[in-house]
Amino acid sequence: MIQIRIHGRGGQGVVTAAELIALAAFNDGYQAQAFPFFGVERSGAPIQAFVRLADKPITNREQIYEPDILIIQDDSLLSDINVFEGTDAQTKVIINTSRTVAEIYKAIQINNRSQGWPKLAIKEKNLFVSPATAIAIEIFHKNLANVPLVGALARYTKLINLAGIKKALESKFAGKNPTLISQNIQAALKAYSL
């Protein structure tokens, strides 16, 4: 089983990202489960969503405490909460940031020390960055980094593919403006290719 935890803020499409990953994986033959964790938080408050992928039925319904993959939709969360809780040296991390891997890795280590959080367990080779916000602003003219990060997930993990993402977007946004679907496909493709 592969477990994915997504951190973001309310209103950033964290739940939609989880649903799209699950749909794309289902299209690729996985059993998939996606669900959010949030209360009555206001827009902008930290939230999480979870995705499980497996080749057999998934019966576990609890939150994901030890993710195989961690997606950070908003890099401002890196100093607000310990998003790396439960990670280990094998955890793959994808962060929406314009900084390089070396810059963000160093910043995370410094931040964790200053916050008194545990030493970062992940390895720099398992840290990936995507300029998802820049892609979203270019295509949507607003900060909706969720779909570009789904494209980045496909690029860096090969768990899902672009055909599955396209089908998931068409299914999720069926009945909506066709331009919306086409822009989302464009955003995923751009993040995949960068």
C-alpha positions as CSV (number, residue, x, y, z in Angstrom):
1,M,0.0,0.0,0.0
2,I,1.2,3.5,-0.8
3,Q,0.1,6.3,1.6
4,I,0.1,10.0,0.6
5,R,-0.4,12.9,2.9
6,I,-1.1,16.4,1.5
7,H,-0.7,19.6,3.5
8,G,-2.1,22.9,2.5
9,R,-4.5,25.6,3.5
10,G,-8.2,25.8,3.3
11,G,-9.4,27.1,-0.1
12,Q,-6.3,25.9,-1.9
13,G,-7.8,22.7,-3.3
14,V,-6.1,20.2,-1.1
15,V,-9.2,17.9,-1.0
16,T,-9.5,18.2,-4.8
17,A,-5.9,17.2,-5.2
18,A,-6.4,14.1,-3.1
19,E,-9.5,13.2,-5.1
20,L,-7.7,13.7,-8.5
21,I,-4.8,11.5,-7.4
22,A,-7.2,8.8,-6.3
23,L,-9.2,9.0,-9.6
24,A,-6.0,9.0,-11.7
25,A,-4.6,6.0,-9.8
26,F,-8.0,4.2,-10.1
27,N,-7.8,4.9,-13.9
28,D,-4.4,3.2,-13.8
29,G,-5.7,0.1,-12.1
30,Y,-5.1,0.8,-8.4
31,Q,-7.6,0.5,-5.6
32,A,-7.8,4.1,-4.2
33,Q,-9.1,6.0,-1.3
34,A,-9.0,9.8,-0.7
35,F,-10.4,11.8,2.3
36,P,-9.7,15.1,4.0
37,F,-9.1,16.0,7.6
38,F,-10.3,19.3,8.7
39,G,-12.9,20.8,11.0
40,V,-14.6,24.1,10.8
41,E,-11.4,26.0,10.0
42,R,-11.7,29.2,8.0
43,S,-10.2,29.7,4.6
44,G,-6.4,29.8,4.9
45,A,-6.1,27.5,8.0
46,P,-3.9,24.4,7.7
47,I,-5.6,21.3,6.5
48,Q,-4.7,17.8,5.4
49,A,-5.9,15.3,2.9
50,F,-5.0,11.7,2.5
51,V,-4.7,9.2,-0.3
52,R,-4.1,5.4,-0.2
53,L,-3.3,3.3,-3.2
54,A,-3.1,-0.5,-3.3
55,D,-3.5,-3.4,-5.6
56,K,-6.2,-5.0,-3.3
57,P,-9.2,-3.5,-1.4
58,I,-8.4,-0.9,1.2
59,T,-10.0,-1.4,4.5
60,N,-8.0,1.1,6.6
61,R,-9.8,4.4,7.2
62,E,-7.6,6.1,9.7
63,Q,-5.5,9.2,9.0
64,I,-2.0,8.7,7.5
65,Y,0.6,9.1,10.2
66,E,3.6,7.7,8.4
67,P,3.3,8.8,4.7
68,D,5.3,7.2,1.9
69,I,4.8,10.5,0.0
70,L,4.3,14.0,1.4
71,I,2.9,16.9,-0.7
72,I,3.2,20.4,0.6
73,Q,0.9,22.7,-1.3
74,D,1.9,25.8,0.6
75,D,5.5,26.3,1.7
76,S,4.6,28.8,4.3
77,L,3.4,25.8,6.3
78,L,7.0,24.7,6.7
79,S,7.4,27.2,9.6
80,D,3.8,26.9,11.0
81,I,3.4,23.2,11.7
82,N,5.7,20.2,11.7
83,V,4.5,18.8,8.3
84,F,7.3,16.2,8.4
85,E,5.9,14.3,11.4
86,G,6.0,10.6,10.7
87,T,8.4,10.8,7.8
88,D,11.5,8.7,7.4
89,A,14.5,8.5,5.1
90,Q,12.4,6.8,2.4
91,T,9.6,9.3,2.4
92,K,9.4,11.3,-0.9
93,V,8.4,14.9,-0.5
94,I,7.1,17.3,-3.1
95,I,7.0,21.0,-2.2
96,N,5.4,23.8,-4.0
97,T,8.1,26.4,-4.0
98,S,10.2,28.5,-6.3
99,R,13.4,27.7,-4.3
100,T,15.8,25.0,-5.4
101,V,16.0,21.6,-3.6
102,A,19.3,22.6,-1.9
103,E,17.8,25.9,-0.7
104,I,14.6,24.5,0.6
105,Y,16.3,21.5,2.3
106,K,18.7,23.8,4.2
107,A,15.8,26.1,5.1
108,I,13.8,23.2,6.5
109,Q,16.7,21.9,8.6
110,I,17.3,25.4,10.1
111,N,13.6,25.9,10.7
112,N,13.2,22.5,12.4
113,R,16.1,23.3,14.8
114,S,14.7,26.8,15.6
115,Q,11.2,25.4,16.2
116,G,12.6,22.6,18.4
117,W,11.1,20.0,16.1
118,P,12.9,16.6,15.5
119,K,15.8,16.5,13.1
120,L,14.6,16.1,9.5
121,A,14.6,12.4,8.6
122,I,14.0,12.7,4.9
123,K,17.0,12.6,2.5
124,E,17.7,15.5,0.2
125,K,17.6,13.0,-2.8
126,N,13.9,12.3,-1.9
127,L,13.0,16.0,-1.9
128,F,11.4,17.5,-5.0
129,V,10.2,21.0,-5.8
130,S,7.7,22.3,-8.2
131,P,6.9,26.0,-9.1
132,A,3.2,25.0,-8.9
133,T,2.0,28.5,-7.8
134,A,3.8,30.2,-10.7
135,I,2.2,27.7,-13.1
136,A,-1.2,28.3,-11.6
137,I,-0.9,32.0,-11.8
138,E,0.2,31.8,-15.4
139,I,-2.6,29.6,-16.4
140,F,-5.5,30.3,-14.0
141,H,-4.5,33.8,-12.9
142,K,-4.9,32.7,-9.3
143,N,-3.0,30.5,-6.8
144,L,-4.6,27.1,-7.3
145,A,-1.5,24.9,-7.1
146,N,-3.2,21.6,-6.6
147,V,-3.4,20.4,-10.2
148,P,0.2,21.3,-11.0
149,L,1.2,19.3,-7.9
150,V,-0.7,16.3,-9.2
151,G,1.4,16.7,-12.4
152,A,4.6,16.9,-10.3
153,L,3.5,13.8,-8.4
154,A,3.3,11.9,-11.7
155,R,6.7,13.2,-12.8
156,Y,8.6,12.4,-9.6
157,T,6.9,9.1,-8.5
158,K,5.5,7.5,-11.7
159,L,2.6,6.3,-9.5
160,I,0.1,7.9,-11.9
161,N,0.4,8.9,-15.5
162,L,-0.7,11.8,-17.6
163,A,-3.4,9.8,-19.3
164,G,-4.9,8.9,-15.9
165,I,-4.7,12.5,-14.8
166,K,-6.4,13.8,-17.9
167,K,-9.2,11.2,-17.5
168,A,-9.5,12.2,-13.8
169,L,-9.8,15.9,-14.6
170,E,-12.4,15.2,-17.3
171,S,-14.4,13.1,-14.8
172,K,-14.1,15.5,-11.9
173,F,-15.0,18.6,-13.9
174,A,-17.6,17.0,-16.2
175,G,-20.3,19.4,-17.0
176,K,-18.1,22.4,-16.3
177,N,-16.7,24.9,-18.8
178,P,-14.5,23.0,-21.2
179,T,-11.9,25.7,-20.9
180,L,-11.6,24.8,-17.2
181,I,-10.8,21.2,-18.0
182,S,-8.3,22.2,-20.7
183,Q,-6.5,24.7,-18.4
184,N,-6.2,22.1,-15.7
185,I,-4.8,19.6,-18.2
186,Q,-2.3,22.2,-19.4
187,A,-1.3,23.0,-15.7
188,A,-0.6,19.3,-15.0
189,L,1.3,18.8,-18.2
190,K,3.5,21.9,-17.5
191,A,4.3,20.8,-14.0
192,Y,5.1,17.3,-15.3
193,S,7.5,18.7,-17.9
194,L,9.4,21.2,-15.8
